[in-house]
Amino acid sequence: MTRWDAWRGRLLGLWAGLALLYLFIPIFIVVLFSFNDNKGRFNFTWQGFTLRHWAHPFQNPDLATAFKNSLLIAGISTAIATALGTFIALALVRYSFRGRTATDFFIFLPLATPEVVLGAALLGLFLTMNITTGFVTIVIAHVMFNVSYVVVTVKARLEGMDQHIEEAAMDLGANELTTFRKVTLPLIAPGVAAAALLAAALSVDDYVITSFNAGQTQTFPLFIYGATRQGVPAEVNVLASGLLFVVLALLGLNLIAQRARGRREARALSAIAPPLSGATANA
């Protein structure tokens, strides 16, 4: 390795560190100001450390209702979008049918369309069908754009999976349902879980499409936008930080589970390897 290669590696590491710091600074500020002892309505300047906001994060009833609505919408839309997206990905990867290329194109279309256009189009659809906008229309809108993300994520996992494993299971007598339940689903479970977490995060975070189709229903992002005119309460930072900590905990548990599974598989392979090597030597 030359001196230039060493310096290039250091510079790339420094650049990557600065880029990550730039991305994480807003998150650090959100968490920090959840402990701010603000004296007025605004929570934009640091005035001291306190834990009183964490003691009563739901003291604002409007904020509590908006946060509950966001969690309910995220849960319902994530469950529906994950189920639909997983089966669509299976159909696109495992089967050939007329219109497959067009289906693949229309799956990617919501990802490339501006959210303003999607929100306005959905609002026009609901008004044309005389559907009152509110909780249900928000769920429908979130399912609509989340399905695309689920399909892309699960499809990538399926394309990297060896299809011969499923064929071997069916050769041994398993039907298609049993093969999916005991072979395919466990293998694509990390991809499905990642897709579900992505869909939930996008649902909780969405503002533009939700604002078009919310009606009188208020979600967490809508509450924050409305509160900026009168002063964002510190409890907003508390709930946002709480969501962040929950997601980090889930990611940590997923990492621990994957490592434990890898160790189990390694032990199983090491237990099989000696008999196989002995049988090869005898042959």
N, C-alpha and C positions, 0 to 999 in steps of 0.2 A: 504494500500500500504506500503510495507516494504522499508527500506532505500536503499536496493539493487535495487528494482524496480525503485525508483526515479533516482538513479545514472545511471541505464541502459538506461532509457529514455533520460537523458541528453547526455550520450555518443552516443546514436543512432542519436540524433539531431545534435550533433557536427560532427559526421561522415558524415551524409547526407549533412550538410552545406559545409564541406570540399570537398565532391565529386562534389557538384554543382559549387563551386568556381573553381575547377579544370576544369570543362567543360566550364565555362563561361570566363575564363581568355583570351583565344584566341579571343573571340568576343569583350571583353573589349579593347584589344590591337588594333584590327582592327578599332574600332570606335575612339579610342584615336589618332591613327596615321593618321586619316583623317584630323586632325587639326594640324598636324606637319608641321612646317615651315622648310622643308628640303631644303638644299642649293645645292644639287647635284642630280644625277639621282636616288640614292638609298634612300629609306625611312625606314631605319632600326634602326636609332638612333634618340632620341628625341632632337630637336634643338630649340624648341620654339612653341608658340601657334599662329595660324593664321586661318583665314576664307577664304583665297583666293582660296583654292582648292574647297570649296563648292560653290564659286561664279561662277566658270567655270568648272564644272565636265566633260564636253564633249569637252574640247579644243583639246584633242588628237583624231583625226579622226578615227584612227584604233580602238581605245578603244570604241568610240561611235558606230562604225559599229558592233563590236563584241557584245557589250551589247544589241544593237537592235536585232541582230540575236538571241541571247539567249532568249530574251523576246518573240519574234515571235515564235520561236520553242516551247518554254514552253507553250504559249497560244494555239497554234494549237494542239500540242500533248496532252495537258491536256484535251482539249475539246473532242477530239476523244477518248482518253483512258477512260475518265469519262463516256461517253455515252456507249461505248462498255462494260466496266467493270460493270456498273450498271445493264445492261440487262443480262449479264452473271451471276452475283450474283443472280438476280431474278430467272433465270432459274434453277440454282443449288439449291436454297432454296425452291422454290415454286413447282417445277415439278420433277417428276421421269421419266427418259428416259434412253434408252440403251446407255452406254458409259458415264454415269454421274460420276462414280468413276474415270475413266480414265481422263475425263475433269478436275476434281478437282485436280488430280495428276499433270497434265501438267500445270495447273494454278500456282501451287506452285514451279514448276521446275525452272523458271527464278529467283526466289528469292534465291534458293540454289546454283545456278550456278555462278561461279566467273565471274566478269565483263570482264576480259580479254578473257575468252572463248567465252562469248556472242558476244563481239566486233569482235573477229577474225572470228567467225562463220558467222555473218552477212556480214562482208566484203567479205568472200568467196562466200556467196550467191549472193551478188550484182555483183561481178566480173564474176561469172558463168553466170548470166543472162544479162551480158553486160550493166549493169546500172551504169552510171557515179555517183560516190559518190559526195555528196554535201548537200545542204539544205534539199532536199526531203528525202535523205537516213537518215539524222539525225532525221528528224521527224518520219520516219518509225521505226527507232531503239528505239526512246524514247517512242513511243506508245507501242512497243512490251514489254518493261520492266515495263512501268507504268500501263498497264492493270492489271497485277498481284496484284499490291498494291491496286488498286481501288477495285478489286474483293474481296480481303481479308477484306478491311475496310467496304465496303457496306454489305458484307455477314454477318459480325459480327452484324451490325445494324439490318439487316433483321431477323436474328435468335433470337434476343431479342424482336421482335415486336409481339404483339398478333394478330394472323391471324384471329381471330373471328371478328375483327373490319372490315376487308375487306369483310368477309362473310355477316356481317350485312348490309353493304352498298349495296351489290348485292341483298340481300333479299328485300331491300327497293326499288329496281328497277333500280339501277345503273348498266350499262354494265361494261365490264372489263376495257375499256379505261377510262371511267369516274371515276371508282374506283381507278385506278392507278393515275390519274391526281389530284383528290380531296382528296384522303385518303392516298394511299401508299406513293406517292412522298412527300407530306408534312411531313409525319412521318419519312421518311428516309432522309429528306433533310440535317439534321446535319451530318449524315454519309457521304452523297454524297459531301457536302462542305468540310469536313475533307479530304476525298479522293482526291478531286481536289487540295486542298492546298498542300497535300503531293506530288502529282504527279508534280505540278508546281515546288516545291522546288527541287525535285529529278532531274527534267529536267534542271533547271538552274545550278544545282550543278555538273551534270555529266561531267566527263572528260574522263574516260577510254574508254567507248563504243563510245563516240563522236569522240575521236581521231582516231579510226579505220575507221570511216565512214564519216569523215568531208570533205575529198577532199581539195578543196581550200577555203571552208567556214570556217570562224573563229568565235568561240563563246567566251563568257566571260572567262570561265575556260581555254580554249586554249590560249587566249591572255595573261592571267596571267602567265601561265607556260612558254610561250615564252619570256615574259618580264623579268622573273627572271634572265636571262642571262645578260641583259643589264641594269637592274634597273627597279623595279616596280614603276610606277608613283603613287603619292598620290591619284590621282583621282580614282584609283582602290578601295582604302579604302573608298572613298566617296560614290561610287556607291554601294559597298557592304553594307555599313552602311545604305544607303537609302533603299535598299531592306529589310534590317532588320527592319527598322522603319515602312515601309509599311506593312510588315507581322504582326508586333506587333499591328499596328492600326487595321488591319482586325480582328485579334484575339480579340481585345478589343471590337470592334463593334459587333462581333458575341456573345461575352459574355453578352454584354448589351442587345442584342436582345433576347437571351435565357432567361435572367432574367425578361425582360418585358413580354415575352410570359408566363413564369411561374406565374407572378403576375396576368395576365389576366385570366389564367386558374383557379388560386386559387379564384379569385373574382367570376368567373362563378360558381364554385363548391359551394362557400358559399351562392350564390344567390339561388341555387337549393336546398341546404341542408334544410333550414327551412320549405319549403312546403312539402318536403319528410318526415321530422320528424313529422310534423303535421298530414300528412296523415296516418303515421304509428300509431300515438297515437290514432287517431279516429277509426282506424281499431281495 
